[in-house]
Amino acid sequence: MPQVSVESARVAFPPGFRRIVALVLALGSLVPVQASAQAGPPMIANDPGTPGNNNWEINVAALGALGGGEPELDAPYFDVNYGLGDRVQLSIESPWAQLNGAGEGWSSGIAEVEYGLRWRFIDQEADHAPVSVAIQAFSTEVYARRKELAAQEDEFDLPLQVAHEGEGVSFGGEVVRHLVHVDGGDYWQAGVYAKTGCAQGWECLGELNDSWDGGSAPIVNFGARHPIAPHWILLASFGKQLAAPQGEAKPWIFYLGVQFLSHPDE
């Protein structure tokens, strides 16, 4: 696991951050729930759900950003999750990144590898919505950094996730503290999402996600899921960054992939 330097100085919260955190945490105090409001692929925000004991959830996708300067593409992107008991999830994610550098053509290779552990410490009980915390660590090869296919600094993330299942429409949210191995590099990210059935067999999702790393970078994103075979689900989303730090472009983002569930929901 990479070494992470964390300053103990007082954290300066970005404008609007407290309101998003309050909305995310308020979701956990809503009326009783029967199931979790699933986010995760193809959305940016994650949910408190885990695959279940000895179950697998595997996502294979192509995702990227266009119109924001240099085009970026991760294809294939592997996201492998395993249930260790009913409340714990182990995960590993790794993209084959492709970048079109200005005047240098395309370069590709394995980018950062993310190792994750999620624990749902509040379950779906009569008076509570599910809540989970996670630990995520990134490891990057020297080749990927030299080719600028990955971040130049090691990173360690601490997400908090909550969900609420409503009548027809479900909600959830996530707050993430990104700890970066460089002075002044730490930043916050937060998002809220909604899910509903929108057609026969289709599930539609929408989210608003923002991060504060040198300035606000809100993204609005819309996605859909649809079973295509036993154990297999089609995943797709398309979104737009609405604002960016001064001097940076506002890209379109996309996700297209399939999800394999070893024990799909009945």
N, C-alpha and C positions, 0 to 999 in steps of 0.2 A: 504494500500500500504506500503511495507517495506521501512524503512529509508535507504537511500543510501549515503555513504560518498564519496565525490568527491574532489580530491585535485585540487587546482588552479595552480599547478606548470606547467612549460612548458612541453608539450608532446614530447617525443622522438619517431619519426616515424621509424618503422622497415625498413630494406633494401628492396627496390622494392615497398614499399607501395605507394609512390607518383605516380609511373608509372601506377599502377592498378587504383588508384583514378582518374588519368587523363583520362584513357581509359573509365572508367565508366561515368564520366561527359561529355566526348566528344560525347558519344552516344546521349545525349540530343540535340546536335546541328546539327544532321544529317538532311537529306531531310525530307519533310513533311511525316507524318504517317497517316494511315487510321485506325489502331487498335493497341492495345498494344501487345508486345511480351511476352506472358504469361510464367512465370516460376513458382515458388512455387512448391508444391508437384508434382512429387516425387523428385525434386531437392532441394539443400540446399538453394540457393539464392532465394529471393522473387522478385516479380515484382510490378509495381504501380497499378495493376488492383484491382478493388473492385467489389463485387457481383451485385451492382445496388440496387436501393431503395427497401427495404422490401424483398430482395432476400437472399437466404441462399446458402452457399457452405460448405458442410460437408465432411471431409476426415477421413476415418477410415483405419488404416494401421498397419502392423507389420514392424518394422525397427530395425536395430541394427548394431553391429560391431563384426567381427570375426577375429581371428588370431593376435590380438593385445594384448595378455596376457589373461585377464579375459574376457570371452564372455559376451556381453551385448545384451539384447533384450527388446524392448518396444512393447508389444502386449497385448491388442490393444492400439493403439495411436489415440486419438481423437483430431481433429482439426476442430473447429466449427467457421464459419465466417458469419456475418450478415451485410447487406448493410444498412446504415443509410443515406439516400440521395444517390446521384449519385457518390459522391467523398469520402465518409467516410466508413470505415469498422471497426466493432467491432469484436474481436476474443477472443477465449479461447482455450488453448491447454493443454492436460493432458495425460501422458502415464501411463500405468500399467507396471512398470519397473521390469525386472527380471535380476538378476546378479548372476553369478557363482563365488563366492569368493574362493580364493585359499585355499583348504583344509576345507572349511566350507559349501560346497554344495550350492544349489540355494536358494536365498531369493527373495521375490517379494512384491510389494505394489505400491500404488500411489506415483509417484515421484513429481517433482515440477509442479506447475500449472502456466501457462503463460497467462497473460491478456494483450491484445494488442489493440491499436487504430492506424489506418492508415488514413492519409489524403492525397489525390492526389491534390496538390496545383497547378500543371500545368497539363492541360488536353490535349487531342488529338486535337490540333489546327493546323492551316495551317503552322506555322513556328516553332512549338515545338513538341518534343516527350513528352509523359507523364512522370511526376516526382512526387514522393511521399515521405513523411517522416512518421515515425511511432514511437510510444512509446510502449515499452514492459516491463512489470514488472513480476518478478517471485516470487512465494510464495511456501515455502517448509515446509511440516509437520515434526515435530520432529522425528517421526518414520522413515521417509525416510532418514533423515540424520544419524540416529543411525545405520541403516542397510546399509549405504553408497549407497542407491539407487538414491541419488540426491546430487547436490553440497552442500557443507557445508556452503556456504555464499549466502546471498540474492544478486540478480542481477537486473540491470536495463539497457535495451538496447535502442539505438537510431539508427535505420537504415535509410539510404537514398537510394531510388530505382529509376531507370530510364530504359526506354525501347525504342526500335526502331523497327518498322515493315518494313522489306525490301521485295524485290521481290524474293519470294521463301525461303529466309533465314532471320530470325528475330534475333535480338540481345538485350541484356539487361545486367544490372549490379547492384550490391548492395554494399554499404559500411556500416559497422556497428561498432559503438563504444560500447563496453561492459563495463559497470560500475559495479564493484564488491565491495561489502561491506567489504573490507579488504585493508589495505595499500599496494600499489604496485600491486594490483590484476587486475587493469583495462587493457584491451587489445583491439586491432583492429582486424577486420575481413573484407575481401573483396572478391568478386567473380564476374565473367563474365560468361554469358551463351549464347548459340545459339539454335534456334529451327527451324525445317523444316519438311515438309511432306516427309515421307520416303517410304510409301507403301499405298495401298488403305485403307483409314480410319485411318492410323497410323500417329502419330506425334512423331518425334524423337528429343531428346535434349541432349546437352553436356555442361558441365561446368568445370571451373577451379576455385576452392575456396581455400583461404588461410587464416590462422589466425596466430597471433603472440602473444603467451602466454608462455613466456619462450623459444621461438624459433619458427621458421617457421614450419608450418604443412600443406603443400599443398595437396589438394585432387583433383583428376580427377574423374569425375562422368558422367555416361551415363544413359539416361532414355527414357521411351516411354509412350505414352498415347493412348488409343483406346476406343471409345464408345462401350459399351456392351449391353445397353438397353436405352430406353428413360430416360433421367435425370441421367444416370449412366455412369461413365468412369473408365476404368481400369488404374491404375498407377503402374509403376515399374521402379526401377533404381538399378544400381550396380556400385560401385566405389572403388578406392584404394587410401589410403594415401601414397604419394610418399616420404615423408621425415618426420622426427619427431625430437623433442628435444633429446639431448643426453641421452641415457639410456632408451628411450621409444620405444615401438614397433610400426610398421606401419600396422594398421588393414585394412581389407576389410570392406566396408559398403554396406548396402542394404536397399531397401524400396519396399514393396509390399502392395498395398491397392486399395480401390475404392473411387471415388468421387461422391457425390450426388449434383446436381445443381437443385434448385427449379425452375429456369427459364433458361434452357440451351440456348446457342447461336443457332440462326437459321442457 
